[in-house]
Amino acid sequence: MQLQVARIGKPHGIRGEVTVQVMTDAPGDRFVPGVTFTVEPAGSGPLTVSSARWNKDILLLGFEEVADRNRAEQLRGAKLFVETAELDDEDDEGWYEHELVGLEARVGDAVVGKVTALNTAPAQDLLMVTTPDGEEILVPFVEQIVPEVNIEAGYILLTPPEGLFELNSGDAAQADGEGGE
């Protein structure tokens, strides 16, 4: 199975470097010279890392197959993948998106939706939970709100603070926008 570890952003400079949106907890281990990634769309790869460096909070990658800015621009939006068989199974600290998507989201015994995505962010990750009526709710993926992830049984247990689902619903957002200014 393929696991996405990054998405290529805009070119940086004239020598073919690109910015990347990192989607892994171990960028120092994943983005090193010599590592080859499967790319989507397939016609853009595979790509082999020739250089990796940080510019403030942005990871810049150079690839052996990319010599100039024009070729780097063609890669914008491409996704970088690794085989999950290459992953270290000793890390029990977290979950990957492909493990979470499709799990039932429960509050107590009540099913409130299904996990449809994991949005990784610098401060904290967010689970996208789609309710039975199609609303998308962002749930902070922290232990206080998601105390249990049971992949084998196919669910996550939520203990959301009061109003989390109402605040994130489209109806509440529209009502807030209609208020007087």
C-alpha positions as CSV (number, residue, x, y, z in Angstrom):
1,M,0.0,0.0,0.0
2,Q,1.2,3.5,-0.8
3,L,1.4,6.2,1.9
4,Q,1.5,9.9,1.0
5,V,4.4,11.7,2.7
6,A,4.4,15.0,0.9
7,R,2.8,17.3,-1.7
8,I,5.0,19.4,-3.9
9,G,4.4,23.1,-3.8
10,K,5.9,25.9,-5.8
11,P,9.4,26.1,-7.3
12,H,12.2,27.7,-5.2
13,G,15.0,29.4,-7.1
14,I,16.2,28.5,-10.6
15,R,18.0,25.2,-9.9
16,G,14.9,23.0,-9.7
17,E,14.3,23.0,-6.0
18,V,10.6,22.8,-4.8
19,T,8.8,23.5,-1.6
20,V,6.9,20.6,-0.1
21,Q,4.0,20.2,2.3
22,V,5.3,17.6,4.7
23,M,2.8,14.8,5.7
24,T,5.1,12.7,7.9
25,D,6.2,12.9,11.5
26,A,9.8,12.1,10.6
27,P,10.9,14.4,7.7
28,G,14.5,14.1,8.8
29,D,14.4,10.3,8.2
30,R,12.1,10.4,5.1
31,F,13.7,13.2,3.0
32,V,17.3,12.3,2.6
33,P,19.5,12.2,-0.6
34,G,19.1,8.9,-2.4
35,V,15.5,8.2,-1.4
36,T,13.2,7.5,-4.3
37,F,9.5,8.3,-4.2
38,T,6.6,7.1,-6.2
39,V,4.7,10.1,-7.7
40,E,1.1,10.8,-8.5
41,P,0.6,11.6,-11.3
42,A,2.8,8.7,-12.4
43,G,4.1,10.5,-15.4
44,S,5.9,12.9,-13.1
45,G,8.1,10.3,-11.4
46,P,9.6,8.4,-9.8
47,L,11.7,11.1,-8.2
48,T,15.0,10.7,-6.3
49,V,16.0,13.2,-3.6
50,S,19.3,14.9,-4.4
51,S,19.1,17.6,-1.6
52,A,16.9,18.5,1.3
53,R,17.1,21.6,3.4
54,W,14.9,23.8,5.6
55,N,14.3,27.4,4.8
56,K,12.6,28.7,8.0
57,D,9.7,26.3,8.4
58,I,9.6,25.2,4.7
59,L,11.3,22.0,3.5
60,L,13.0,22.5,0.1
61,L,13.8,19.4,-1.9
62,G,16.0,19.0,-5.0
63,F,15.5,15.9,-7.2
64,E,18.0,14.2,-9.5
65,E,15.5,14.3,-12.3
66,V,14.7,18.0,-12.0
67,A,17.4,20.4,-13.4
68,D,15.6,23.7,-13.6
69,R,12.7,25.9,-12.5
70,N,10.6,25.0,-15.6
71,R,10.6,21.3,-14.7
72,A,10.0,22.1,-11.0
73,E,6.9,24.1,-12.0
74,Q,5.5,21.0,-13.8
75,L,5.6,19.1,-10.5
76,R,3.4,21.6,-8.6
77,G,0.7,19.6,-6.8
78,A,2.3,16.2,-7.4
79,K,2.1,13.8,-4.4
80,L,5.0,11.8,-3.1
81,F,4.4,8.3,-1.8
82,V,6.4,5.5,-0.1
83,E,5.4,1.8,0.3
84,T,3.9,1.1,3.7
85,A,6.0,-2.1,3.9
86,E,9.0,0.3,4.3
87,L,7.5,1.8,7.4
88,D,8.9,1.1,10.9
89,D,6.2,-0.9,12.7
90,E,7.8,-0.2,16.1
91,D,6.2,3.3,16.2
92,D,3.0,2.9,18.1
93,E,2.7,6.6,18.8
94,G,0.2,7.5,16.0
95,W,-1.9,6.5,13.1
96,Y,-1.8,7.0,9.4
97,E,-4.6,8.5,7.4
98,H,-5.3,5.3,5.6
99,E,-5.9,3.5,9.0
100,L,-8.4,6.1,10.2
101,V,-10.5,6.8,7.1
102,G,-13.7,4.8,7.2
103,L,-13.8,4.3,10.9
104,E,-17.1,5.1,12.7
105,A,-17.0,8.2,14.9
106,R,-18.9,7.5,18.2
107,V,-19.9,9.5,21.2
108,G,-20.7,6.9,23.8
109,D,-22.7,4.3,21.9
110,A,-24.1,6.7,19.3
111,V,-22.6,6.8,15.9
112,V,-22.2,10.5,14.9
113,G,-20.4,10.0,11.6
114,K,-17.4,8.5,9.7
115,V,-13.8,9.6,9.5
116,T,-13.2,10.8,6.0
117,A,-9.8,12.5,6.2
118,L,-6.9,13.4,8.5
119,N,-5.6,17.0,8.1
120,T,-2.1,17.4,9.4
121,A,-1.2,20.8,10.7
122,P,1.8,22.2,12.6
123,A,-0.2,22.8,15.8
124,Q,-2.4,19.7,15.9
125,D,-4.0,17.3,13.5
126,L,-7.7,17.4,12.7
127,L,-10.0,14.6,11.9
128,M,-12.7,15.3,9.2
129,V,-15.8,13.5,10.4
130,T,-18.8,13.4,8.0
131,T,-22.1,13.2,9.7
132,P,-25.0,11.0,8.4
133,D,-26.6,14.1,6.9
134,G,-23.4,14.9,5.0
135,E,-22.0,17.7,7.1
136,E,-18.2,17.8,7.6
137,I,-17.0,18.5,11.1
138,L,-13.3,19.1,12.0
139,V,-12.4,17.4,15.3
140,P,-9.0,18.1,17.0
141,F,-7.1,14.8,17.0
142,V,-6.0,15.1,20.6
143,E,-6.3,12.5,23.4
144,Q,-8.8,14.6,25.4
145,I,-11.3,14.6,22.5
146,V,-10.3,11.3,20.9
147,P,-9.4,9.1,23.8
148,E,-9.8,5.8,21.9
149,V,-8.9,4.6,18.4
150,N,-9.9,1.0,17.8
151,I,-8.9,0.1,14.3
152,E,-9.7,-3.6,14.8
153,A,-13.3,-2.9,15.9
154,G,-13.6,-0.1,13.3
155,Y,-14.3,3.0,15.4
156,I,-13.0,6.0,17.2
157,L,-14.5,7.2,20.5
158,L,-15.1,10.9,20.8
159,T,-15.6,13.0,24.0
160,P,-16.2,16.3,22.3
161,P,-16.6,19.5,24.3
162,E,-20.1,20.9,24.4
163,G,-21.0,22.5,21.1
164,L,-18.1,21.1,19.0
165,F,-20.4,19.6,16.4
166,E,-22.8,22.5,16.5
167,L,-20.1,25.2,16.1
168,N,-18.5,23.4,13.2
169,S,-21.8,22.8,11.3
170,G,-22.7,24.8,8.3
171,D,-26.0,25.9,9.9
172,A,-24.2,27.5,12.8
173,A,-21.7,29.2,10.5
174,Q,-24.5,30.7,8.4
175,A,-26.4,31.9,11.5
176,D,-23.2,33.6,12.7
177,G,-22.8,35.3,9.4
178,E,-26.3,36.7,9.5
179,G,-25.9,38.5,12.8
180,G,-25.9,42.3,13.0
181,E,-22.7,44.2,12.6
